[in-house]
Amino acid sequence: NEESAQKAIVKLNGMLLNDKQVFVGHFVRKQERDTAVSKTTFNNVYVKNLSESTTDEDLKFFFGEYGKITSAVVMRDADGKSKCFGFVNYENADDAAKAVEALNGKKFHDKEWYVGKAQKKYERELELKGKFEQSMKEAANKNQGANLYIKNLDDTVDDDKLKEMFAEFGKITSCKVMRDPGGITKGSGFVAFSTPEEASL
């Protein structure tokens, strides 16, 4: 029940487990988490693809047009050379949003700026995870029908022999005879072709 769940959160959230601090909280569906992140207001703006000659003062000049700035900085290495990206912090979140809307994709000193919300580490990871999952899904869809499952294999058939048996039908991307932990064949395996057309031959 909800009361027990709440007790567990109160007692365990923030505790150390194997020297790592754990987070315990109510389950939130991925879709809702993503929506919450995308809807959060922000004051800190990230700008990249700057010209090496762009200074803090330039950022203050361009971004100051959209509202009161508390800081504007071009990131530099130990030698003072520009890393060609920077951050601008606004006092007001609405002004930050206006600046992103107005300046993203604009060209300055022949460089097209990327201007967006400065993401926290977990937000960047969430975005990258989403992109990765999407590319995995696309790859899986692409390979649908290109993977074959084979059973009733003789005990003498290994990966190489299986590959040899199917090689004449097309390019094999992977080939595996399934075995138990002791290395004994399970009498089944998988063969993946580069295209579904080859697999159907």
C-alpha positions as a printed NumPy array, in Angstrom:
array([[  0.   ,   0.   ,   0.   ],
       [  0.936,   3.642,  -0.392],
       [  1.769,   4.121,   3.283],
       [  4.404,   1.353,   3.197],
       [  5.909,   2.796,   0.024],
       [  6.127,   6.24 ,   1.656],
       [  7.854,   4.754,   4.739],
       [ 10.426,   3.045,   2.5  ],
       [ 11.128,   6.339,   0.709],
       [ 11.578,   8.231,   3.994],
       [ 13.835,   5.552,   5.484],
       [ 15.953,   4.578,   2.464],
       [ 16.211,   7.647,   0.211],
       [ 19.73 ,   9.081,   0.422],
       [ 21.199,   6.133,   2.358],
       [ 24.586,   4.66 ,   1.439],
       [ 24.598,   1.233,  -0.184],
       [ 28.065,  -0.174,  -0.976],
       [ 29.452,   3.371,  -0.601],
       [ 26.952,   4.766,  -3.12 ],
       [ 24.143,   7.132,  -2.195],
       [ 20.844,   5.73 ,  -3.478],
       [ 17.751,   7.624,  -4.605],
       [ 14.391,   6.108,  -3.661],
       [ 11.231,   7.815,  -4.87 ],
       [  7.82 ,   7.291,  -6.415],
       [  7.887,   5.614,  -9.818],
       [  7.292,   8.059, -12.672],
       [  6.633,   6.765, -16.176],
       [  9.429,   7.544, -18.661],
       [  7.081,   9.629, -20.796],
       [  6.17 ,  11.797, -17.804],
       [  9.844,  12.169, -16.793],
       [ 10.794,  13.266, -20.311],
       [  7.883,  15.727, -20.435],
       [  8.857,  17.168, -17.055],
       [ 12.422,  17.755, -18.255],
       [ 11.348,  19.319, -21.536],
       [  8.909,  21.663, -19.758],
       [ 11.308,  22.929, -17.108],
       [ 12.059,  26.63 , -17.29 ],
       [ 15.683,  27.658, -17.463],
       [ 17.814,  30.745, -16.901],
       [ 21.13 ,  29.413, -18.165],
       [ 21.729,  29.42 , -21.943],
       [ 24.388,  27.395, -23.773],
       [ 25.921,  28.748, -26.982],
       [ 28.385,  26.86 , -29.196],
       [ 30.173,  27.173, -32.549],
       [ 31.514,  30.576, -31.585],
       [ 34.296,  32.223, -33.54 ],
       [ 37.649,  32.105, -31.704],
       [ 37.595,  35.889, -31.613],
       [ 34.201,  36.079, -29.803],
       [ 34.604,  37.573, -26.305],
       [ 32.529,  37.73 , -23.118],
       [ 31.659,  41.312, -24.07 ],
       [ 30.313,  40.137, -27.452],
       [ 28.025,  37.658, -25.704],
       [ 26.809,  40.359, -23.325],
       [ 26.116,  42.634, -26.298],
       [ 24.176,  40.087, -28.394],
       [ 22.295,  38.397, -25.554],
       [ 21.716,  41.579, -23.527],
       [ 19.193,  42.652, -26.106],
       [ 16.704,  40.066, -24.765],
       [ 16.838,  40.811, -21.041],
       [ 18.984,  41.392, -17.964],
       [ 22.078,  39.146, -17.893],
       [ 23.735,  38.097, -14.633],
       [ 26.774,  36.529, -16.351],
       [ 28.167,  35.806, -19.815],
       [ 31.326,  33.807, -20.333],
       [ 33.241,  32.238, -23.223],
       [ 34.928,  29.031, -22.   ],
       [ 38.715,  28.962, -22.448],
       [ 41.51 ,  26.417, -22.003],
       [ 44.504,  26.801, -19.652],
       [ 46.302,  28.936, -22.249],
       [ 43.367,  31.314, -22.585],
       [ 42.365,  30.005, -26.018],
       [ 38.629,  29.979, -26.726],
       [ 36.902,  26.577, -26.65 ],
       [ 34.287,  28.152, -28.985],
       [ 31.37 ,  27.7  , -26.605],
       [ 30.013,  29.608, -23.651],
       [ 27.169,  30.253, -21.201],
       [ 24.86 ,  33.2  , -20.647],
       [ 22.764,  33.448, -17.496],
       [ 19.581,  35.528, -17.417],
       [ 17.816,  36.916, -14.374],
       [ 14.486,  36.001, -15.937],
       [ 13.609,  32.601, -17.484],
       [ 11.307,  34.179, -20.098],
       [ 14.21 ,  36.286, -21.392],
       [ 16.388,  33.156, -21.673],
       [ 13.682,  31.461, -23.758],
       [ 13.384,  34.56 , -25.981],
       [ 17.149,  34.609, -26.596],
       [ 17.174,  30.927, -27.593],
       [ 14.254,  31.502, -29.967],
       [ 15.883,  34.562, -31.559],
       [ 19.568,  33.59 , -31.742],
       [ 19.656,  29.841, -32.432],
       [ 20.859,  29.253, -36.003],
       [ 21.891,  32.9  , -36.547],
       [ 25.269,  33.578, -38.198],
       [ 27.968,  35.687, -36.537],
       [ 31.511,  36.028, -37.93 ],
       [ 30.571,  33.388, -40.57 ],
       [ 29.717,  30.887, -37.805],
       [ 26.212,  29.524, -37.312],
       [ 25.48 ,  29.57 , -33.597],
       [ 23.725,  26.806, -31.738],
       [ 21.858,  28.41 , -28.834],
       [ 19.861,  26.281, -26.403],
       [ 19.019,  25.543, -22.809],
       [ 22.158,  24.694, -20.807],
       [ 21.385,  21.113, -19.783],
       [ 22.308,  19.479, -16.527],
       [ 24.23 ,  16.222, -16.789],
       [ 21.183,  14.004, -16.184],
       [ 19.197,  15.88 , -18.849],
       [ 21.988,  15.392, -21.406],
       [ 22.128,  11.686, -20.492],
       [ 18.349,  11.401, -20.817],
       [ 18.48 ,  12.96 , -24.281],
       [ 21.376,  10.761, -25.402],
       [ 19.616,   7.675, -24.03 ],
       [ 16.516,   8.583, -26.023],
       [ 18.561,   8.992, -29.221],
       [ 20.366,   5.688, -28.575],
       [ 17.092,   3.815, -27.977],
       [ 15.669,   5.286, -31.169],
       [ 18.675,   4.207, -33.25 ],
       [ 18.531,   0.71 , -31.706],
       [ 14.829,   0.512, -32.577],
       [ 15.556,   1.605, -36.159],
       [ 18.321,  -0.991, -36.447],
       [ 16.01 ,  -3.698, -35.094],
       [ 13.285,  -2.74 , -37.581],
       [ 15.809,  -2.763, -40.403],
       [ 17.006,  -6.252, -39.452],
       [ 13.517,  -7.657, -39.002],
       [ 13.235, -10.779, -41.122],
       [ 17.016, -10.97 , -41.633],
       [ 17.552, -13.206, -38.571],
       [ 16.924, -16.942, -38.778],
       [ 16.435, -19.393, -35.914],
       [ 17.611, -22.959, -36.584],
       [ 16.874, -25.984, -34.406],
       [ 17.474, -29.777, -34.401],
       [ 21.167, -29.208, -35.193],
       [ 23.522, -32.144, -34.9  ],
       [ 25.967, -32.093, -31.952],
       [ 28.898, -31.822, -34.398],
       [ 27.702, -28.484, -35.843],
       [ 29.673, -25.506, -34.515],
       [ 29.59 , -21.778, -35.466],
       [ 31.902, -22.233, -38.472],
       [ 29.981, -25.21 , -39.829],
       [ 26.678, -23.371, -39.423],
       [ 28.089, -20.368, -41.295],
       [ 29.386, -22.634, -44.061],
       [ 25.922, -24.216, -44.487],
       [ 24.228, -20.827, -45.013],
       [ 27.021, -18.82 , -46.73 ],
       [ 25.775, -19.488, -50.279],
       [ 22.552, -17.52 , -49.654],
       [ 24.133, -14.13 , -48.909],
       [ 26.297, -12.058, -46.583],
       [ 26.148, -13.351, -42.999],
       [ 26.596, -10.675, -40.317],
       [ 26.539, -13.056, -37.329],
       [ 26.224, -16.767, -36.68 ],
       [ 25.911, -18.577, -33.355],
       [ 25.233, -22.117, -32.096],
       [ 23.614, -21.904, -28.662],
       [ 25.449, -23.737, -25.865],
       [ 24.901, -24.35 , -22.171],
       [ 27.402, -23.057, -19.544],
       [ 29.391, -26.305, -19.923],
       [ 29.84 , -25.69 , -23.662],
       [ 27.443, -28.475, -24.71 ],
       [ 25.381, -27.593, -27.8  ],
       [ 21.661, -26.997, -27.292],
       [ 20.951, -28.153, -30.846],
       [ 19.805, -24.701, -31.947],
       [ 21.321, -21.484, -33.265],
       [ 20.89 , -18.168, -35.051],
       [ 22.075, -16.889, -38.427],
       [ 21.751, -13.183, -39.284],
       [ 21.929, -12.009, -42.906],
       [ 22.611,  -8.456, -44.052],
       [ 19.14 ,  -8.242, -45.695],
       [ 15.745,  -9.924, -45.196],
       [ 15.786, -10.87 , -48.913],
       [ 18.887, -13.035, -48.433],
       [ 17.38 , -14.682, -45.343],
       [ 14.212, -15.631, -47.262],
       [ 16.245, -17.503, -49.911]])
